[in-house]
Amino acid sequence: MATSPHPDKTIVPAHGDAIRIVPLYVPDAVSQPTAEAAAAAPAVAPRLTYRNGPLLSAVEVFTIFWGPPWHSTPQSGIAAQLNQFFDFILASRLIDQLAEYDVPAYAIGHGRRIGSLTTSTPALRRSVSDAAIRHMLQQEISTNPSVPHPTRNTLYFVYIQPGVTVVQGGSASCQAFCGYHSDISGRVFYAVMPYPGCGGCTGGLLPFDALTSTSSHELCEAITDPVPGSGWYDDANGEIGDICAWKTKKVGQYTVQLEWSNAANTCV
């Protein structure tokens, strides 16, 4: 069991395994969906309902690029572009459209990126588990002064180097998912983004565009449902991004995913 950033507390599971992934892209998913795509696609008319949990009202994103390739080109350039993406998108109309999910305790507004870290410690192998990602994140929070301690709005985005499979919930990236978000004891909110090394995780897009699309999916889900299943959620269809998986648009120069709107009753 990983240790908490607060040494007097240990981590225990906070909730069941709610739908919180970016499913694989399947061109003919409407007629022949994979099990994962079917689980995340609307089976009944979508309707997000609020479950009284926290929201990220002014999200503060901290990016972590894990693995030696992020230190050199071309990955270092992609890391810089992803940071620029967050600098733009966190104060864009993508965030504005989430205001329909305001509740009295949490009014969703613009966010900001609060920093970035590139690390090669510990060394990655061919696969990395969610438990190992949590452990790395907690170690960085507790020992690295450049990594901010979590607040009610902090969201850590962990980008994994190319060629490394992420294993979470008994499933693997490029086999069942292309990214996910989660929490540690309802206090530390994070998203995990494997590098898109397969057609199921590029969705016909260039790798950088695939990363901004999947990152926007997880960003909007983490804002509206940071503890999966306890914020805005649909028991049949999942979170705000699951309902609209792999439907994209441009915001500025960036490719982002459409998100479900209760008000419009469609993906916007």
C-alpha positions as CSV (number, residue, x, y, z in Angstrom):
1,M,0.0,0.0,0.0
2,A,1.4,3.4,-1.0
3,T,2.0,6.0,1.7
4,S,0.0,9.2,2.0
5,P,1.5,12.6,1.5
6,H,0.3,13.1,5.0
7,P,2.4,10.5,6.9
8,D,-0.2,9.9,9.7
9,K,-2.8,8.6,7.2
10,T,-2.9,5.6,4.9
11,I,-4.7,5.3,1.6
12,V,-7.9,3.3,1.4
13,P,-10.2,2.9,-1.5
14,A,-12.6,5.9,-1.6
15,H,-15.2,4.4,-3.9
16,G,-16.2,1.8,-6.4
17,D,-14.9,1.6,-10.0
18,A,-17.0,4.2,-11.7
19,I,-16.7,4.8,-15.4
20,R,-13.8,7.3,-15.7
21,I,-11.7,6.3,-18.7
22,V,-11.2,7.4,-22.3
23,P,-12.3,4.3,-24.2
24,L,-10.6,3.0,-27.3
25,Y,-11.5,4.6,-30.6
26,V,-13.4,2.2,-32.9
27,P,-14.4,3.6,-36.3
28,D,-17.5,1.4,-36.5
29,A,-18.3,1.5,-32.8
30,V,-21.9,2.2,-33.4
31,S,-22.5,-1.1,-35.1
32,Q,-19.7,-3.2,-33.6
33,P,-18.6,-1.6,-30.3
34,T,-15.9,-3.1,-28.1
35,A,-16.9,-4.0,-24.6
36,E,-15.1,-0.9,-23.2
37,A,-16.7,1.4,-25.8
38,A,-20.1,0.0,-25.2
39,A,-19.6,0.5,-21.4
40,A,-18.8,4.1,-21.9
41,A,-21.3,4.9,-24.7
42,P,-24.9,5.9,-24.1
43,A,-27.2,2.9,-23.6
44,V,-30.1,5.0,-22.4
45,A,-30.8,8.7,-22.8
46,P,-27.9,10.5,-21.0
47,R,-28.6,12.6,-18.0
48,L,-25.9,13.7,-15.6
49,T,-27.1,14.1,-12.0
50,Y,-25.2,15.7,-9.1
51,R,-24.3,13.3,-6.3
52,N,-23.3,15.9,-3.7
53,G,-19.5,15.4,-4.0
54,P,-16.8,18.0,-4.6
55,L,-16.2,19.8,-7.9
56,L,-13.0,21.6,-9.0
57,S,-14.3,25.2,-9.2
58,A,-11.0,26.8,-10.3
59,V,-8.8,23.9,-11.4
60,E,-5.1,24.3,-10.9
61,V,-3.3,21.9,-13.2
62,F,0.3,20.6,-12.5
63,T,1.8,18.5,-15.3
64,I,4.2,15.7,-14.7
65,F,6.1,14.1,-17.6
66,W,7.4,10.7,-16.5
67,G,10.3,9.0,-18.3
68,P,13.7,9.9,-19.9
69,P,12.3,10.6,-23.4
70,W,10.5,13.7,-22.1
71,H,14.0,15.2,-21.5
72,S,14.9,15.3,-25.2
73,T,13.4,15.9,-28.6
74,P,10.9,15.2,-29.9
75,Q,9.1,14.5,-26.6
76,S,10.4,17.6,-24.9
77,G,8.8,19.7,-27.6
78,I,5.5,17.8,-27.1
79,A,5.7,18.4,-23.4
80,A,6.1,22.1,-24.0
81,Q,3.2,22.1,-26.4
82,L,1.0,20.4,-23.8
83,N,1.9,23.0,-21.2
84,Q,0.9,25.7,-23.7
85,F,-2.3,23.8,-24.4
86,F,-3.3,23.9,-20.7
87,D,-2.3,27.6,-20.4
88,F,-4.8,28.4,-23.2
89,I,-7.6,25.9,-22.6
90,L,-8.0,26.5,-18.9
91,A,-9.2,30.0,-19.6
92,S,-11.2,29.1,-22.8
93,R,-14.8,28.6,-23.8
94,L,-14.3,24.8,-23.1
95,I,-14.3,25.7,-19.4
96,D,-17.0,28.3,-19.8
97,Q,-19.4,25.7,-21.1
98,L,-19.1,23.7,-17.8
99,A,-20.9,26.5,-15.9
100,E,-24.2,24.8,-16.4
101,Y,-23.0,22.3,-13.8
102,D,-22.5,25.0,-11.1
103,V,-23.9,24.1,-7.7
104,P,-24.2,26.4,-4.6
105,A,-21.0,25.3,-3.1
106,Y,-19.0,25.1,-6.3
107,A,-19.2,27.6,-9.2
108,I,-17.0,26.4,-12.0
109,G,-14.8,29.1,-13.5
110,H,-11.5,29.4,-15.3
111,G,-8.4,27.6,-14.1
112,R,-4.7,27.9,-14.6
113,R,-1.6,25.8,-14.9
114,I,0.6,26.1,-11.8
115,G,3.7,24.3,-12.9
116,S,5.3,21.3,-14.5
117,L,7.8,18.6,-13.7
118,T,9.8,16.2,-15.9
119,T,11.2,13.2,-14.0
120,S,12.8,9.9,-14.7
121,T,12.6,8.6,-11.1
122,P,11.8,5.8,-10.5
123,A,12.8,4.2,-13.8
124,L,9.9,3.0,-15.9
125,R,9.8,-0.5,-17.4
126,R,7.4,-1.9,-20.1
127,S,4.4,-1.3,-17.9
128,V,3.4,0.7,-14.9
129,S,0.5,0.2,-12.6
130,D,-1.9,2.7,-11.2
131,A,-0.5,1.9,-7.7
132,A,3.0,2.8,-8.9
133,I,1.7,6.0,-10.4
134,R,0.1,6.9,-7.1
135,H,3.3,6.1,-5.2
136,M,5.4,8.3,-7.6
137,L,2.9,11.1,-7.2
138,Q,2.8,11.0,-3.5
139,Q,6.6,10.8,-3.3
140,E,7.0,13.8,-5.4
141,I,4.4,15.7,-3.4
142,S,6.1,14.9,-0.1
143,T,9.7,15.2,-1.1
144,N,10.0,17.6,-4.1
145,P,9.6,21.3,-3.1
146,S,8.8,22.2,-6.8
147,V,5.6,20.0,-6.7
148,P,2.7,21.7,-5.0
149,H,0.8,20.1,-2.2
150,P,-2.8,19.3,-3.1
151,T,-5.6,21.8,-2.5
152,R,-9.3,21.4,-3.2
153,N,-8.6,22.5,-6.8
154,T,-5.3,20.8,-7.6
155,L,-5.2,18.4,-10.5
156,Y,-2.1,16.5,-11.4
157,F,-1.8,15.4,-15.0
158,V,0.7,12.5,-15.3
159,Y,2.0,11.8,-18.9
160,I,3.7,8.5,-19.4
161,Q,6.6,8.1,-21.8
162,P,6.0,6.4,-25.2
163,G,6.2,2.6,-25.2
164,V,5.0,2.0,-21.6
165,T,1.7,0.4,-21.0
166,V,-0.4,1.6,-18.1
167,V,-2.4,-1.0,-16.1
168,Q,-5.4,0.1,-14.1
169,G,-8.4,-1.8,-12.7
170,G,-7.3,-5.1,-14.4
171,S,-7.2,-3.4,-17.8
172,A,-4.4,-1.9,-19.9
173,S,-3.8,1.1,-22.1
174,C,-4.2,0.5,-25.8
175,Q,-6.2,-2.6,-25.0
176,A,-9.1,-1.1,-23.0
177,F,-8.5,2.6,-22.4
178,C,-6.5,5.7,-23.5
179,G,-6.5,7.6,-20.2
180,Y,-8.3,7.9,-16.9
181,H,-8.6,10.1,-13.9
182,S,-9.0,9.2,-10.2
183,D,-8.4,10.3,-6.7
184,I,-6.5,9.3,-3.6
185,S,-8.8,9.3,-0.5
186,G,-10.8,12.2,-2.0
187,R,-7.9,14.6,-1.4
188,V,-5.4,14.1,-4.3
189,F,-6.9,14.4,-7.8
190,Y,-5.0,13.1,-10.8
191,A,-5.3,12.1,-14.4
192,V,-3.1,9.5,-16.2
193,M,-2.3,9.9,-19.9
194,P,-0.4,7.0,-21.6
195,Y,1.3,8.1,-24.8
196,P,-1.0,7.3,-27.8
197,G,1.0,4.4,-29.4
198,C,-1.9,2.6,-31.1
199,G,-4.7,3.4,-33.5
200,G,-7.3,2.9,-30.7
201,C,-5.7,5.8,-28.9
202,T,-5.0,8.2,-31.7
203,G,-8.5,8.0,-33.3
204,G,-7.2,9.0,-36.7
205,L,-5.5,12.1,-35.2
206,L,-1.9,13.1,-35.0
207,P,-0.4,12.0,-31.6
208,F,-0.4,15.6,-30.2
209,D,-4.0,16.2,-31.3
210,A,-4.9,12.8,-29.8
211,L,-3.3,13.9,-26.5
212,T,-5.1,17.2,-26.4
213,S,-8.4,15.4,-27.2
214,T,-8.0,12.8,-24.5
215,S,-6.6,15.4,-22.0
216,S,-9.6,17.6,-22.5
217,H,-11.8,14.5,-21.9
218,E,-10.2,13.9,-18.5
219,L,-9.9,17.5,-17.6
220,C,-13.6,18.1,-17.9
221,E,-14.4,14.9,-16.2
222,A,-12.1,15.7,-13.3
223,I,-13.6,19.2,-12.9
224,T,-17.2,17.9,-12.8
225,D,-16.5,14.6,-11.0
226,P,-13.1,14.6,-9.3
227,V,-14.1,11.7,-7.0
228,P,-15.5,9.4,-9.8
229,G,-19.2,8.8,-9.3
230,S,-19.7,11.4,-6.6
231,G,-20.0,14.6,-8.6
232,W,-21.9,14.9,-11.9
233,Y,-22.5,11.3,-13.1
234,D,-24.8,9.1,-15.0
235,D,-25.1,5.5,-13.8
236,A,-25.7,4.1,-17.3
237,N,-23.4,6.3,-19.3
238,G,-20.6,7.5,-17.0
239,E,-19.2,11.0,-16.8
240,I,-19.4,14.2,-19.0
241,G,-16.8,13.0,-21.4
242,D,-17.7,9.3,-21.7
243,I,-21.0,10.2,-23.4
244,C,-19.2,12.0,-26.2
245,A,-16.0,10.0,-26.5
246,W,-14.0,10.7,-29.7
247,K,-16.3,13.4,-30.9
248,T,-14.0,16.4,-31.3
249,K,-13.9,20.1,-32.2
250,K,-11.4,22.9,-32.3
251,V,-11.0,25.5,-29.5
252,G,-8.5,28.0,-30.7
253,Q,-5.8,25.9,-32.5
254,Y,-6.4,22.8,-30.3
255,T,-8.4,19.7,-30.8
256,V,-10.6,19.0,-27.8
257,Q,-13.4,16.5,-27.2
258,L,-17.1,17.5,-27.1
259,E,-18.7,17.2,-23.7
260,W,-22.2,16.3,-22.7
261,S,-24.6,19.2,-22.0
262,N,-27.7,18.5,-20.0
263,A,-29.1,21.9,-21.0
264,A,-28.6,21.2,-24.8
265,N,-29.3,17.5,-24.4
266,T,-26.4,16.8,-26.8
267,C,-22.6,16.8,-27.0
268,V,-21.3,20.4,-27.4
